[in-house]
């Protein structure tokens, strides 16, 4: 809205997002120069409320940021003791031995963690260094001065459903910085705006994504194996989609059960959430979970493009960090270490620039560090696994991708060069008429659950009177285009039941239940017409994950 008067506050660095990359950047800025003024803004109700990750943590980023993290009581205590990989069939499994895998795939020496709790601890470290942290502050707009990014608008609240100011309207504030760090996570709205405005993806492959869904289970103590890591591929996805699962045994009889579906699937009848629920009925999983109870659920998109898809990371006055930049190592199923390393690199570049009297320019040193430093050394050797999987299937990617990684691990050279990803995940969606619908078993309420029941375990809440934050570019497209051509896949790809097609006397109607949204961004990614734009709801709204 134009004509709104907002108060303004000035900082050296403004950080958007309280995940591992944003918090690492904040800490490192203060380590380099305690006099720098640093503010970190988080849209969740508290730090960690919107954090969802597997997670087996490679501590290389944390080792560099806070070498004495063990002495400081970091919630990182469950070291991996057993590392298993299975190919599943409908009724059984084949154990894939560890020895043929390149060393980079080993999880020994890593830790099973709740990244939500790790981020809460990192926030404590940042606040001890006098970083100002404001949770519940959604950043809804970028502030520009000419060609440079000068800040963000945060904390606008109290809008009516039609977008006009309500009786309790608060216009929010402009938080301005010499540099702005965008650390929103996957497919964040401000990062998307910057990538489009500055054409940051020119000359690189399209970003690829997966949908990660996760439940936390409390299991029978007799079955608990703290430190055990299990990954699977194969059933139930088969040839319908790429993806796989993870099962991580944490302390306290808790098991983290996750399922990832690559979003480049062609069959629009694929229902990722129901694939996850079906997976838990495999004997390997069902035996573990029987007698236990699910205590939390959530979902988020995962950037999977890797090295080929990293956009240009710096614009005048701003940089992209972590998952906003797409720094996940897909075969390792890890990105938190690279997120932290990106935060450290950006902080050092910004601190040096400010010390030299600069502001609002491009942080070329940060870009160079990502392209040639430890992040590059992590992502380059594995860059062909995802495109091989997409183009040749699971078996070929295991064999050819494994060979390519082994040679790269030994020599630093990938014999397969650099494979391309091809089309975007949205464009990969095929026509409904070309595929058979998939008959999914009904959830039993013990091992598997319907979406809305599970969404209650994400503790999601949105103020219902605010504008819908899921914006349709053309409201007619879901029924006029997506329904006849693609059987409107939004009904299925959303893991929270946000989108429905209702039958009414006037004909089918597209309904958006935005109150259910867990902020995974899948709709923004997978909609075949690219008609849905995910924006931030008011601050504090969304999931309230306890320890995802």
MARTI-923497 format. One record per atom (N, C-alpha, C): y, z, x. Coordinates in steps of 0.2 Angstrom, whole numbers, plus 5000, padded with zeros to 4 digits. Layout:
! residues N
YZX...
END
This chain:
! residues 548
499450005004500050005000500650005004501149965003501749965007502250015004502750035008503250075006503050145007502450165009502250235009502550265016502950325015503150355021502650405024502450405030501950445033502250485039502050545040502250575046501850545052502150555058501850525063501750575069501150575072501050615078500850575084501050595090500950555096500450585101499950555103499550575108499450525114499150555119498950505124498350455122497850485119497250445117497050475110496950425105496750435099496050415098495550455096494850435096494550435089494350385087494050375080493250385080493050435078492350445077492050505082491650555078491450605082490650605084490450545086489750535088489750545096489150525099489150545106489650505110489850445108490250405112490950435112491250445106491850475105491950545108491450585107491550655110491450655118491050605120491050605128491650575131491950535127492650505129493150565129493150605124493650655124493550715129492950725130492750775136492950745143492750685144492950655150493650655152494050635146494750625147495050695150494850755147495050815148494850835155494250815157493950835164494350795169494550735168494950705173495650725173495950745168496650765167496750815161496750875163496850925157497450925153497950885156498650885153498650825148498150785148498150735143498050765136498450735131498350755124497850705121497350735118496850695115496650725108496650675103496450695096495850655095495350685091494750655089494650665081494650605078494550605070493850585068493650625063492950615061492950615053492650555050492650555043492250595039491650625043491250675040491550735038491250775034491550845032491550895038491050875043491050915049490750875055490850885061490550855066489750855065489450795065488750795064488550775057488950785052488750775045488550695044488850655048488650585047488250555053487950595057487550575063486850575061486550515062485850505061485550465067485050485070484750455076484050475076483650445080482850455080482750535081482850565087483050535093482650565099482450515103482250535110482850525114483050575117483650565121483550555129483750505131483850495139484450525141484450585145484950625146485450595152485350535154485750505160486450505158486750495152487450505150487650575151487250615148487450685148487450715155486950695159486950725166487550705169487850645168488450625171489050665169489050675162489650705159489650785160489050815159489050895159488450905163488450905170487850915174487450975172487851025171487551095169487351105162487251055158487151065151486551115149486051115153485551165152485851235152486251255157486451315158487051335152487351285150487851295144487551295137486851295137486551305131486551245126486451185129486451125125485751125120485751105114485251105110484751055111484451055118484050995120483451035124482951055120482451095123481751065123481651015118480950995117480850935121480550945127480350895132479750855130479750785130479250745128478650755133478050775130477450785133476850735132476950705127476450655125476750595122476550535124476950465122476450415120476450405113475850365110476150305107475750245107476050185104475450155101475450135094474950115090475150045087474650005086474749945081474349965075474649965069474349985063474049925059473449935056473149895051473249935044473049905039473049945032472650015032472150015036471750075036471550105042471850075048471650105054472150085059472050105066472550085071472250075077472550045082472350025089472850065093472650105098473050135103473250085108473850075109474050025115474150075121473750055127473850105132474550105135474750155139475350155142475450115148474850115152474950085159475250015159475049965154475349905155476149895154476449955151477149945149477549965155478149925156478549935161478850015161479050035167479250105168479750125163480250075162480850095158480650115151479950095148479750115142479550185141479450215147479150285147479650335144479350385140479750435137479750505140479250505145479150565149479850585153480050645152480650665155481250665150481150635145481650635139481550695135481950695130481950755125482050735118481650765114481650755106482250805104482750775101483350815099483550795092483950835089484350815083485050795086485250735085485850715088486450745084486350765078486850795074487050865078486550895080486650965083486850955090486650905093486950885100487650875100487850835094488650815094489050885092488750925088489050985086489151025093488651025097488751065103489251025108489250965108489750925112490450935109490550945103491250965100491451025102490951075103491151145106491451135113491151095117491351085124492051055124492151005119492750965119493351015117493151055112493751105110493851155115493351175119493551225124493951195130494051125130494451095134495151075131495251095125495851085121495851015118495350985117495350925113495450945105495950915102496050925095495550885091495150915087494650885083494750895075494850845072494950845064494450815060493950855058493450825053493750815046493350775042493650765036494250715036494350675041494950635042494650565042494550525037494350455037494950415040494850365044495350325047495350255043495850245039495750195034496150125036496550135041496950075043497150085051497250025054497450025061498250015060498550045065499350035066499449985072499849935070499949885075500749885077500849875083501549865086501549795089501749745086501649675089500949655089500749645095500049625096499549685098499849735099499449795102499249845096498749875097498549935093498849995095499250025090499650085092499450145089498950145084498650205081498250195075498150245071497750235065498150275060497950265053498150305048497550345046497650405045497050455044497250505039496750515034496850575030497150555023497150495021497450475015496950495009497150535005496750564999497050564993496650564987496950574981497150514977496850454979497050394976496650394969496950364964496550344958496050294959495650284954495050224954495450164955496050144953496350084953496750074959496750124964497050124970497750144970498050174964498650204964498650274966499250304968499250374970499050414964498650464964498450514959498950574959498850624955499250684955499250724961498650724965498550764971498550714977498950664976498950614982499250634988498850624994499150645001499150575005499750555007499750495011499450485017499250545020498950545027499450535032499250535038499750525044499550465048500050445052499950405057499850445064499250435067499150465073499150405079499650405083499850355088499650375095499350325098499150345105499350285110499350305116499450255121498850215122498250245120497650205119497250235113496950185109496550205104495750185105495350235104494650225106494250215099493950165097493550155091492850165092492650225090491950245091491650265084491650215079491450235073490750225071490350205076489650185075489550115073488950095070488750035068489250005063489449945064489849905059490349945055490749985059491350015057491849975054492249995050492749955046493349935051493549985055494049965060493849915066493249935068492949885073492849815070492649815064492549745061493249705061493749745059494349715059494649695066494549735071494749715077494349655080493649655079493249595081493549535078493649535071493949475068494649455070495049505070495749485072495849455079495449485084495549465090495049415093494549395088494049345089493649375095493449435095493049465101492349445102492049415096491349385097491349315099491949285100491949215103491449205109491049155109490649145114490049185115489849235111489249275111488849265105488249295106487749285100487949325094487749315088487949355082487549425084487949475082487549545082487049545077486449575079485849585075485749655073485449665068485449735065484749755063484549815063484049845059484249895054483849915049483949975045483550025047483750085049483350145051483450195045482850215043482750265038482350325041482550385039482250445042482150505037481650535038481550595034481350655039481550715038481350775042480850805037480250825040479750855037479550925040479450975036479151035039478451035038477951035043477251025042476851095043476251085042475751145043475851155051475951225052476051235059475351215064474851215060474251195064474251125066474651085063474651015065475250995070475751045071476351035075476151025082476450975085476350965092477050955096477451005097478050995099478050955106478450905106478550855112478150795111477750785106477350725105477750675102477750615105478150555103477650495101477650475095477250415092477650365090477550295092477850245089477350195086477450155081476950115078477350045076476949995076477149925074476549895070476749845066476249815062476249835055475749855052475649875045476249935043476549935037476449885032476849825032477349815037477749755037477449685038476949685042476549625043477049565045476949505042477449455043478049455039478149505034478749505030479349515034479249555039479849585043479649615050480149605054480049645061480149715059479949765064480149835063479549875066479649945064479149985066479350055065478950105067479050175065479150225071479350285070479350335075479150405072478750445075478550505073478650555079479150595078479350645084479250715082478850755086478750825084479250865088479650895084480250945086479951015086480351065088480151135088480151155081479951215079480051245072479551205067479051175069478551145064478851085061479451055064479751005061479550935064479450885060479250815062479850765060480050725064480550675062480150615061480150585055479850525053480350475051480250415055480750365054480450295054480750255050480550185050481150135050481050085054481550035055481349965053481749935049481649865047482149815050481949765054482449725056482749685050483449675050483749645044483749565045483449535049483349465049482849435045482549475041481949455037482149405032481749355030481949295026481749305019481249345017481049355010481449405007481849375002482349424999482049474995481349474993481049514989480849584993480849575000480749635004481149695002480849755002481149814999481049865005481549865010481449905016481249985014481650015009481450085008480750095006480450045001479850054999479350035005479449995009479049985015478950055019479550095020479550155023479050205019479150205012478750255008477950235009477850175009477150145009476850165016477250165021477050175028476750245028477050295025476850365025476150375022475850325018475150335016474650305021474850285026474350265031473950325034473350325035472950385036473250425042473450385047473750415053474350465051474750445047475350475045475250525039474850505034474650545028474350615031473850605035473550665038473950715041474450695044474950735047475450775042475650735037476150755032475850795026475250785025474950825019474950895020475250935014475351005015475951025017476350975020477050985022477550965016478250975018478750955013479350925017479550875013480150835016480750875015481250885020481850935019482450895020482450835022483050795023482850715023483350675021483250605021483950575023483950515026484550475028484350415030484950375031484850305033485450275037485350235041485950195045485750135048486150085049486050025052486050045060485649995063485650005070485849935073486249935078486349875082485849855086485549785085484949765089485149705093485749675094485849615097485749625105485949685107485849695114486349655118486149635125486649615130486949545127486649505124486849435122487449445116487449505113487849505107488449555108488549585114489149625115489749585115490249605110490849575110491349595116491849555116492349585121492549645118492649695123492749765121493449795121493849755124494549785125495049735122495549765118496149725116496749765118497349735117497949775119497949845115497849895119497949965116497349995113496749965113496149985110495549965113494950005113494349985115493750005110493249965111492649985107492150025111491850075108491350115111490750115108490150135111489550155108489250095104489050125098488750075093489250025090489950045090490449995088490349935093490149945099490049895104489349865104488849895101488249875101487849885107487749945109487449955116486749985115486349975110485750005109485249955113484749995117484149965120483649965115483449905112482949895107482249915108481949885114481249905115481249985117481750015120481750085121481850125115482150095110482350135104482850185106483350165110483850215113484550185113485050225111485750205112486150255114485950325113486450375114486650385121486250375126486450375133486950325134486850265132487350215133488050225129487950255123488550275120488950325124488650375127488950425131489250395137488850345140489150315147489750275145489750245139490350205137490950245136490850305133491450355132491650375139491250385143491450415150491850355154491650295153491950235157492650225154492650225147493350215144493850265145493550335145494050385147494350385154493850365159494150355166494650295166494450245163494950185163495650205160495650245154496250255151496650315155496250365158496650415162496950385168496650335171496950305177497550255175497450225169498050185167498650225165498550285162499050325160499350355166498950375171499250405177499650355181499550285180499850235183500550215179500650255173501250235169501150185164500450165163500350105158500150135151500250095146500050105140500050045135499550045131499549985126499249925129499049915135498749855137497949855137497649805139496949805139496649845145496149885144495849925149495249885152495449835157494949785160494449825164494649885167494149925171493549945166493749965160493149985156492749925154493049875153492549815151492149795157492449795163492049785169491449835170491649895169491149945170490549935165490649915159490049905154489749845156490049795159489749725161489349735167489449785171489149775178488849845180488949895176488749965178488149985175487950055174487350075172487150045165487650035160487450005154487149935155487449895159487249825160486549835163486449875168485749885171485249905166485449945161484949965156484749905151485249865149485249815144484949745146485149725152485049665154484249645155483849695158483149685159482749675152483049695146482649695140482949645135483349605138483749565133483349515129482749495131482449445128481849475123481749535122481249565118481449545111482049565109482249555101482249485099482549435103482449365101481749335101481349355106480649335106480249355100480449425098480049445092480349405086480949395085481249355079480949285079480849255085480649185084479949175085479549215089478849205090478349255087478649315084478249365081478049415086477749465083477649535087477149525093476649485092476149485097476449445104476749395102477149355108477649395111478049435107478549475110478249535114477649555112477349615116477149585123476849525123476549495129477149465133477449415130478049385134478549425136478749465131479349515132479149565137478549595137478249635142478249605149478049545150478049515156478749505159479249485154479949475156480249545159480049595155480349665157480049685164479449675165479049695171479449665177479449595176479849555182480549585183480849585178481549615178481649685181481149725179481049795182480949795190480549745192480349745199480849705203481149655200481649605204482349605202482449625196483149625193483349555191482749515190482849445187482349435181482649405176482249385170482049315170481349305171481049235172481249195166481249225160481449195154482149175152482549195157483249185157483549225151483949195147484249235141484149195135483749215130483549185124484149205119484249155115484749165110484549195103484949225100484749255093484749215087485149155088485249115082485649145077485449135070485949145065485949225064486549235060486649305058486049335053486049395052485549425048485649405040486249395038486449375032486149305031486349265036486149195035485349185036485049225038484249225039483949235032484249255027483949275020483849205017483149205015482949135012483049145004482849085001482949084993482349114990482449154985481949194981481349144979481549084977481049034974480549014980480649024986480249004991479749064993479749124990479349174992479049214986478549244987478249274982478549344981478649374975478849444975478349494978478549544980478049594983477949654978477349674977477149724972477049794976477549834976477549894979477249954975476849994978476550054975477050104973476950134967477450184964477350244969477950274971477950334975477550394971477150434975476750484972477050554971477650554974478050624973477850674978477350664982477050704987477250684994476950624996477150595002477650545002477750504996478250454995478650474989479250454989479750474984480250414982480450414976480950364974481550374977481950324977482650324981483050374979483250384973483750434970483450504972482850514971482650584973482750594980482650544985482750554992483450564994483850524990484550524992484850594991484550634986484750704985484650744991484250724995484050765002484550735007484950695006485450675011486150715010486150755004486650795002487350755002487250694999487850654999488250664993488950664994489450674988490050634989490250604984490950564984491350584978491950594979492450614974492450554969492250554963492150504958492750464956493350504956493950474954494250424958494050424965494350374970494150304969494550264972494250194972493650184975493250134972492550114975492650084982492350114987492450094994492050034996491650014992491249954993491549894989491949854993492349804990492049734990492049704984491749634983492349584984492249544988492749484989492849444983492249434979492249394973491749434968492049464963491549504959491049464955491149394955490749354951490049334955490149344961489549314966488949354965488849414964488249444963487749414957488149404952487749374946487749304946488249274948488249194948487949164953487849194959487549164965486949204968487049264969486549304972485949314968486049324961485449334957485049274956485349214954484849154954484549134960484949134966484749104972484249154976484449224976484149274980483849334977483749324970483549384966483949444967484649434969485049494971484749544975484749534982484349574986484649644987485349654985485649714986485249774982484949754977484549804973483949834977483749794983483249814987483449834994483849804997484049815004484449885005484749905000485149965000484650025000484650075005484150125005484350185001484950174997485150234993485250214986485050154983485150144976485850134974486250104978486950094976487050044971486649984972486749924969486149914963486449894957485949884952486149824948485649784945485749734940485549764934486049774929485849804923485849744917485349754913485249704908485649724902486149694900486549714894486549654889486749674882486749614877487149554879487649564884488049514886487749474892487249494894486849464900486849514906486649494912486549544917487249564920487249624922487849654925487749684932488149674936488049704943488449774943488149824945488449894945488349924952488949954954488949984961489050064960488550094961488550174961488750204968489350194969489650214976489550284978489450324973489350394974488650404978488150364978487550374982487650344989488150314991488150284997488050335003487650315008487450355014487850325020488250275019488650245024488250215029487750185027487250145032487550075034487950045030488249985031487849925030487149935028486749875027486949825022487349845017487649795012488149745016488549775020489049735023488749685028488149705030487749665035487349605032486949625027486349585024486549545018487049565015487249525009487249445011486849405007486849335010487449295009487849315004488549285003489049315007488949365010489449405014490049425010489849455004490349464999490549534998490149585002490249655002490649675008491149715007491549735013491549815012491149845017491149915017491749945020492149995017492750025019492650105019493050135022492950215022493150245015492750285012493050325006493450375009493750425005494150475007493750525012494150555016493850595021493450655019492850665022492450715020491850695016491950635013491450615008490850575011490350575008489750535011489150585012488650575016488150615017488350685021487950735020488050795024487450815027487250775032486650785036486650855039486050895039486050955042485950955049485350915051485150915058484850845060485150785057484850725058484950705065
END
